[in-house]
């Protein structure tokens, strides 16, 4: 198992902690979208945050995270589910900025500081459930933390970290989510606050070989965590030629006729994974028949 997420309960049930290695998953997204450093970090952090939220779901439930900031990267959309599957894209993959004041990738500069973070949950019912908060940072970890506190009333802390190499490839990517349960003591909360304040960036720890188990121990201390589950993490897109065929049928016969006469075919590409699907004139003629039936 390369990428995986650990679910754990800590301090005798006072705290829930999820830690994740998403290096290969974010690496796959970077390759598919050919993202530059700042876009890579922004998309990667959003994917890690969405995976951590997705780990709280059950069965066939899924979520969509949408970050809409006023920075040059444009909007970011990521889908995740309870099975550790994720897909995502960023509107402008070609953003590379000078380092910020701390010498790190300027994610805030790419995302922007004005806008919103929206989480939409599909729980398999007729209606979906959405929560939205304004961006308060643009660094995204703080924004996910703010979302949990204000939209889901769950005191939480996120650490989202992507280390990008000089050639724009992904060195490491990972993070954590801590959720404080009702009844947690002041002593436990103080310990956690101290750990969060002192822990190095997760991606740097992972570069030295640390795994989610060791990062968990750094956060809560030795012997204070009980690991409940280990879930594999993968980049997975469910697009298909059949799905695009249905979308073309929905356009109606006039639109399909235009594709045939003007373009002698059609090319469809998936925002999430970059896969391309070609439709010949014969394909479109068959879809036109379906649209009329």
C-alpha positions in Angstrom: 0.0 0.0 0.0 1.6 3.3 -1.1 -0.8 6.1 -0.1 -3.0 5.5 2.9 -5.0 7.2 5.6 -5.1 6.2 9.2 -8.2 6.7 11.4 -7.5 6.7 15.1 -9.2 7.6 18.4 -7.0 9.2 21.0 -6.9 10.0 24.7 -9.6 7.4 25.5 -12.0 8.7 23.0 -11.6 12.5 23.6 -10.1 13.1 20.2 -10.3 11.7 16.7 -7.2 12.0 14.5 -6.8 11.2 10.8 -3.3 11.2 9.3 -2.6 10.7 5.6 0.2 10.1 3.0 -1.2 11.2 -0.3 2.1 11.6 -2.2 1.4 9.3 -5.2 -2.2 10.6 -5.5 -1.1 14.2 -5.7 1.7 13.2 -7.9 -0.8 11.7 -10.3 -2.9 14.9 -10.3 0.2 17.0 -11.0 1.2 14.8 -14.0 -2.4 14.7 -15.4 -2.9 18.5 -15.2 0.8 19.5 -15.7 0.5 21.9 -12.8 3.2 24.4 -11.9 4.4 24.8 -8.3 1.9 27.1 -6.7 -1.0 25.4 -8.5 0.3 22.0 -7.5 0.5 23.0 -3.9 -3.0 24.6 -3.9 -4.6 21.6 -5.7 -2.7 19.1 -3.6 -3.7 20.7 -0.3 -7.4 20.8 -1.4 -7.2 17.1 -2.4 -5.7 16.2 1.0 -8.4 18.2 2.8 -11.1 16.6 0.8 -9.7 13.1 1.5 -9.6 13.8 5.2 -13.3 15.0 5.1 -14.2 12.0 2.9 -12.8 9.7 5.6 -15.7 10.7 7.9 -18.3 9.5 5.4 -19.8 6.0 5.1 -20.8 3.6 2.3 -21.5 5.4 -1.0 -21.5 8.9 0.4 -19.3 11.4 -1.3 -18.3 15.1 -1.1 -17.3 17.9 -3.4 -15.0 20.7 -2.2 -14.9 23.9 -4.1 -12.4 26.7 -3.4 -13.2 29.9 -5.2 -10.6 32.6 -4.5 -9.6 35.8 -6.2 -6.1 34.6 -6.9 -4.6 33.7 -10.3 -5.2 29.9 -9.8 -8.9 30.4 -10.1 -11.4 27.9 -8.7 -10.4 24.4 -7.5 -12.9 21.5 -7.5 -12.2 18.2 -5.8 -14.5 15.1 -5.3 -13.8 12.5 -2.6 -15.6 9.6 -1.1 -15.5 7.2 1.9 -13.4 4.7 0.0 -10.3 7.0 -0.2 -10.9 7.9 -3.9 -10.3 11.4 -5.1 -10.2 13.4 -8.3 -9.7 17.2 -8.8 -8.7 20.0 -11.0 -7.6 23.6 -10.8 -8.9 26.3 -13.3 -5.4 27.6 -14.0 -2.7 24.9 -13.6 0.1 27.2 -14.8 0.7 29.3 -11.7 4.2 29.7 -10.3 5.0 32.5 -7.8 8.0 33.8 -5.9 8.3 32.3 -2.4 6.3 33.9 0.4 7.9 35.7 3.4 8.6 32.3 5.0 10.4 31.0 1.9 7.6 28.6 1.1 5.4 28.2 -2.0 2.9 31.1 -2.0 -0.4 29.1 -1.9 -2.2 32.2 -0.5 -1.0 34.2 -3.4 -2.2 31.6 -5.9 -5.6 31.0 -4.2 -6.3 34.5 -3.0 -7.7 35.8 0.3 -11.2 36.7 -0.8 -13.7 34.1 -1.8 -15.3 31.0 -0.4 -14.8 27.4 0.5 -17.9 25.2 -0.2 -18.4 21.6 0.9 -21.3 19.7 -0.7 -22.2 16.3 0.7 -24.1 13.6 -1.3 -25.3 11.2 1.4 -27.3 9.1 -1.1 -30.6 10.9 -0.4 -32.7 13.0 -2.7 -31.1 16.3 -1.7 -27.4 17.2 -1.1 -26.2 19.2 1.9 -23.9 22.2 1.4 -22.0 24.4 3.8 -20.0 27.5 2.8 -17.6 29.8 4.6 -15.6 32.8 3.4 -11.9 32.2 2.8 -10.0 33.5 5.9 -6.5 32.6 4.9 -6.0 31.2 1.4 -3.4 28.8 2.8 -6.3 26.3 2.9 -5.4 24.4 6.1 -6.9 27.3 8.2 -9.8 27.5 5.7 -10.8 23.9 6.2 -10.4 24.4 10.0 -12.7 27.4 9.8 -15.2 25.5 7.8 -15.4 22.6 10.3 -15.9 25.0 13.2 -18.5 27.3 11.6 -20.4 25.0 9.2 -20.2 21.6 11.1 -19.7 23.0 14.6 -16.8 20.5 15.1 -13.7 22.0 16.7 -10.9 20.7 14.4 -7.4 21.4 13.2 -6.0 20.6 9.7 -2.4 20.3 8.5 -2.2 20.2 4.7 1.2 20.0 3.2 2.7 19.5 -0.3 6.4 19.6 -1.1 7.1 20.4 -4.8 10.5 19.8 -6.4 12.3 22.3 -8.6 11.0 20.5 -11.7 7.4 20.9 -10.5 7.1 17.2 -9.6 5.7 16.2 -6.3 8.2 15.1 -3.6 5.7 14.4 -0.8 2.2 15.3 0.1 0.3 14.5 3.3 -1.5 15.9 6.3 -3.7 15.4 9.3 -7.1 16.3 10.7 -7.8 16.5 14.5 -11.4 16.6 15.8 -12.1 17.3 19.4 -14.9 15.3 20.8 -17.5 16.6 23.4 -16.1 16.0 26.9 -12.4 16.5 25.9 -10.5 17.9 28.9 -8.7 21.2 29.0 -5.5 19.3 29.6 -5.9 17.2 26.4 -6.8 20.3 24.3 -3.7 22.1 25.7 -1.5 19.2 24.8 -2.9 19.1 21.2 -2.4 22.8 20.8 1.2 22.5 21.8 1.8 19.6 19.4 0.1 21.4 16.5 2.2 24.6 17.1 5.5 22.7 17.3 5.1 20.0 14.6 7.2 20.6 11.4 5.4 20.6 8.0 4.1 17.1 7.4 5.6 17.0 3.9 9.1 17.7 5.3 8.6 14.9 7.9 7.6 12.6 5.1 10.6 13.6 3.1 12.8 12.2 5.9 10.8 8.9 5.8 8.1 9.4 8.5 4.9 7.6 7.9 1.3 8.5 9.1 1.9 6.3 12.2 4.8 8.4 13.3 3.1 11.7 12.5 0.2 10.5 14.6 2.5 9.8 17.5 4.1 13.3 17.1 0.6 14.8 17.4 -0.8 12.9 20.4 2.3 11.3 22.1 3.3 7.7 22.5 0.6 5.3 23.7 -2.3 7.8 23.4 -3.7 6.6 20.1 -5.7 3.5 19.0 -5.6 3.0 15.3 -9.1 1.9 14.0 -8.6 1.6 10.3 -6.1 1.9 7.4 -7.6 3.0 4.1 -5.8 3.0 0.8 -5.8 6.4 -1.1 -6.0 6.6 -4.9 -6.6 9.2 -7.7 -9.7 7.7 -9.4 -11.9 9.3 -12.0 -15.2 7.7 -13.0 -15.4 9.4 -16.4 -16.2 7.3 -19.5 -17.1 7.6 -23.2 -20.6 6.4 -22.3 -21.0 9.2 -19.8 -20.0 11.8 -22.4 -22.3 10.1 -24.9 -25.2 10.7 -22.5 -24.2 14.4 -22.2 -24.1 14.8 -26.0 -27.5 13.2 -26.3 -28.9 15.7 -23.8 -27.8 18.5 -26.1 -30.4 17.5 -28.7 -30.3 16.7 -32.4 -29.7 20.2 -33.7 -26.5 20.6 -31.6 -25.3 17.1 -32.7 -26.0 18.1 -36.3 -23.8 21.1 -35.9 -21.0 18.9 -34.6 -21.3 16.7 -37.6 -21.5 19.4 -40.3 -19.1 21.9 -38.8 -16.5 19.8 -37.1 -16.9 16.3 -38.7 -16.8 14.8 -35.2 -16.3 15.8 -31.6 -13.7 15.7 -28.9 -14.6 15.7 -25.2 -12.1 15.9 -22.4 -12.6 15.4 -18.6 -11.8 18.3 -16.4 -10.9 16.0 -13.5 -8.4 13.6 -15.1 -7.6 15.0 -18.6 -8.8 11.9 -20.4 -9.9 12.6 -24.0 -12.8 10.9 -25.9 -13.2 11.1 -29.7 -16.5 10.9 -31.4 -16.6 10.1 -35.1 -19.3 11.2 -37.5 -20.7 7.7 -37.2 -20.7 7.9 -33.4 -22.6 11.2 -33.5 -25.1 9.9 -36.1 -26.0 7.1 -33.6 -26.3 9.6 -30.7 -28.6 11.8 -32.8 -30.9 8.8 -33.3 -30.9 8.2 -29.6 -31.7 11.9 -28.9 -34.7 11.7 -31.1 -36.1 8.5 -29.6 
